[in-house]
Amino acid sequence: MRFWALAFACLCVVSFSSCEEETKEPQTVEDIIKSIEAGDFRGIEIGDDIKKVIAREEKNIVYTMPDELTCRIPLDLKDSTFYEISYNFNDAGLYIIDLIVLPNDTFATKTLFQEFKEYYDVRFGKSDANDGFTSWFTSSTRGTDVEISMIDESLERGTPYLSISFYEEEGIAP
């Protein structure tokens, strides 16, 4: 009788643990940039101080320096699309956001490229495109110029690779 009770208990534990929800990677542009959280990117704005960015990205940080944070999302999935974000700071706060997307395949890269383009075309106006390099110009909340650039670097790197950068510098807007 003890054997059956123990077997039943083990079966219940296995059944309940298999019902746990798996970590899902972001599937859409809105999931990646967390557009519902406002800000320039993932609820963060150009000009924010490093403490605010650390608080927002705490669970994703894989590397930190006094003037740079690197995050990886998702952290626990292998052989799948993942995103690496670098935030760079100067005396005025956050001034560069670099997003690198490493999709599973070329189709996913092209799909994400198109989705990002459509999203940013609506948010920042029609993009300028030149030799696979797409860019938008806007202003930060503190009135400085910000260039958002995107490029599919898959061909050059020999692997699916999409990069998007937010770069703040006065005088870069056309």
Protein Blocks (a to p, Z undefined) as FASTA:
>chain_A
ZZmmmmmmmmmmmmmmmmpccddddfbfklmnommngpjbghiaehiafklmmmmmmmmp
cbdcfkbccddddfkbghiacddddddddfkopfbdcdddddfblmlmmmmmmmmmmmmm
mmnopaddeehiacdddddfkopacddddddfklmnopacddddddddehkaZZ
